[in-house]
Amino acid sequence: MRNHLWLHTRTHLKFLARSRVLFGVAALVAVGTAIGMVPAFFFTTNANRFDVLRDIAQELHWVAGTVTGGLGLLIVWSHRRQRSIKMIATKPSPLEGWAASVFLAAVLVGAVAHTSVAAVVFGLSWHWHVPYELGFAYYGAMQMLRSLILLAVLTALGTAFHPVISFLVVLLFSESTFDGLGTLVAGAVQAGIHTTALGAVLKGLKVVYWMAPTYSPMAYRMQWLRDSMRVPSGAWRYLLIGAGYALLASAFGYLLMLTTLRRRSLI
């Protein structure tokens, strides 16, 4: 199975390298990000260079994580569009290995992307004589974990739905969405609107809130990333918690993907 895994992974990497869709999206995002960062390079002073470097690091890592999260969806949708899922399922190589190779290829590309961003940030830090804080690497690691969660959800959804629907589900069915709705309903209850239906809706929103995926685990504990980028004592455990959540989301997405692929291979 290991040989098949690496064979499929290399095939996916070649596909991503030749994908016009990926190239177009990456170029569009790169141009938009570059335009947004132009003022940072021409209007910086010694006093604000650290803030500029922090903003650049966060923007680039966020972009790298978002693009990485959609790579699995791109690979799966390509096979769905070509109606080759059944052919993959009937090959001698296990379907489990092919599904794992989709995740592995995306993770490898994401690791290269985030490492490249980290190198750019370190280079700017050296060029501008700005102290390089561990928070820059910490934020990059957290964004890599975020991309793994997004990758798991989008890839699993992509085996059953159209990419547009998959992205809409990710945007709407998230922890932040139901947190906001719950806050709105709770405010109405506190304002004196007490009805049985409203109470049931509030309880339902709380249940769905805990069920919905979060793409930034422990984010409420890391406000310091927006300021000094200095990693406080005890903050590394949040990274471990985020890694555990990302692994759990990846395992769930992988199993859901396999279940849907087996069903499609029988159609």
N, C-alpha and C positions, 0 to 999 in steps of 0.2 A: 504493500500500500504506500510505503514511503516513496518509492520510485514514481508511482502514479501521481502522488501529491506534488512532487517537485516538477514533474512534466506538465501537469495542469497549471501550476503556478507560473512557470516560464511562459506558457501559452497566454495566460491572462496578462502578464507583464508586457508581452509583445503587443497584445491587443490594445492595452492602455497607451502604449507608446505611439501607436499608429492611429488612435482614435481621433477623428476630426472633431467630434462633439466635445471630448475632454479638452482638446487643444483650444477649441473656440471658447469654451467656458473659462479655462485657465487664463487665456489671453485677455478676455474681457475683464475678469476679476483683477488681473495683474495691472492692466491699464488704469482701471478705476482706482485701485489702491495707490498706484504710483502718482496719479494726478492729485489724490487726496494728501499725499505725503510731500509733494513738491514744496509747499510753504515751510514745512519743517526743516528742510535743508537750506533754505535761503533766508529764513528769518529767525535763526537760532542765535542765542547768546550764551555766554558761559554760564549764566544764571539758570537758564531754562533747558539746557541740553539734556539733563537727566530726565525731565518730564517728557521731552520729545522722544528720547530713546525708549522710555517706558511705553509711550503711546504706539511707537512703531512696532515694538516687540509684541504687544498685545494684539494689534491689528493684524500683523502678518501671521502670528500663530493662530488667531481665530480663523483667518481665511484658509490657512493650510488644513486646519481641523475640519472645517465645513466641506471643503473639496474632497478630503479623504473620506468623509462620511458617506459621500455619494458614489464612490468608486464601485462598491459591490452592487449597488442598484444598476449602474451602467453596464456591468458585465452580465448580470442576470437578464436585464431587459434585452440586451443584444441577442442572447440565446432564445428568449421568448419570442422576439420579433422574427427570428429565423426558424422558429418552431423546431429547435434541435434538442429540447429537453428530453423527449422520449429517446432520441438516439444516444444521448449521454447516459441515460439510465440503463440502456441495453448493452453498453460496452462492458468488456471484462473488468475494467477498473471500477472500484466501488463508488457508488454515488456519494457516500460519506466523504471520500477523499476529494472528490470534485468540489463539493460544497465547502470543505475546509480550505481548499486552494483559493477560492474566491476571497475568503477572509484574509488568508495569508498574503495574497498579492496586494490587497488594499492596505494591509498593515505595513508591508515593506515600503510601499510608495509613501505612505503617511510618515513613516519613520525618517525616510530621506528628506521629505519636505520640511518636517519640524527641525531636523538636524541642520538643514540649510539655513532656515530662519535663525536658529541659535547662532550659527557661524556669522551671519550678517550682523546680528545684534552685538556679538562679541567684537567683531571688527569695527563697528561704529563706536563702541565703548572705548576701544583702544585709540581710534583715530581722534575722537573728541576729548580724550583724557577724562572720561567719565567713569567713576568706580563701577565695576561689574558686580552687582549683588546676586546672591544665590536665588533671589526671587525671580530673576529672568529665566533661569533653568527650571525653577519650580512651576512657573506659569506655563512654560512649554510642555512640561510633563502632564500638567492638568488638562491642557488642551488636547494632547494626544489621547488621554483617557476619554475626554469628551467625544473625540472623533471615533473612538471604538464603540461607544454607546450609540452614537448616531449611525455608524456603519451597521451595527447589529439590527437596529430597528428598521432602517431603510432597506437593507438587503432582504430581511424577512418579508417586509411589505411588498417589495418589488417582485417577489415570486408569485404574488396573488393579484396585485393591482397595477394599474398604469403608473408610471413615474410621477405624473402630476398629482394623482390621487395620493400616492405615497407621501409626497412632500406636504400636501395639505393635511394629511393625518398627523404628520410629525409636528406641524405648526399648531394644530388645534388640540390634539390629544397629548398634552404635556402637563407636567406638574405646575408650571407657572400659570397656565390657563385656568385650571380648576382652583388654584390658590386665589387668583383674582376674582373668580366667580363666587367662591366661598366667602371672601371678604365683603363682596357687594351684598350678598344675601344676609350675612351676619349683621351688616350695618342696617339693613332694612328691619331686621328683627329687633335690634337694639333701639331703633327709632320708634318702635311701638307697633309695628305691623306683625301681629301674632296670628298666624293661621296654621292649621294642620298641614296644609299642602306646602307652605313655605318651610316649616320645620322638617318635613320629609325631604324636601329638596336640599336643605342644608346638610342633613345626614348623608344623603346620597352623594353630594359633592365631596364630603370628607372621605367617603369610601373610595371614590374614583380618584381623588387626589393621591391617596396612598398607593393606588394601583398604577397610576400613570407614570411613565418613565421620566427621570430627571436627567438633563444633559449636562448639568454642572453640579455634581454632588459636592456637598459641603461648601458651596459657594458663599453662604452666609457667614462662614467662619473665616473667610479669607479677604476681608475688607482691606487688610494691610497691603495687598497687591496693588491697590490703586494709589498708594501713597509712597512709602519708602522702598518697597520691594525687598525689604530685609525680612528673612524668614525667622519668625519668633520660635522660641523653644516650644516643642510639642506640636508644631504645625506639620511635621512630617507624617504624623499618624493620620492626618486628613488625606494625605496623598495615598496612604495604604488603604484607607477606607474607600477612596475613589477607585483605586485599582481593583479592589474586591467587587465593588458595584459594577465596574466595567466588565470584569470577567463573568459575573453572573448574567449581565445583559447579553454578552456575547454568546454564552452557552444557551440562553433562552432563544435568542435569535437564530442560532445555528440549528437547534432542534425544530423550531417552527419552520425554518427554511426547508429542512429535510422532509418534514411532514407534507408540506405543500408540494415539493418537487416530486415526491413519490405519488402523490395524487395526480399530478399533471402527467406523469409518465405513463399512467394507466388510461388516460383519456384518448 
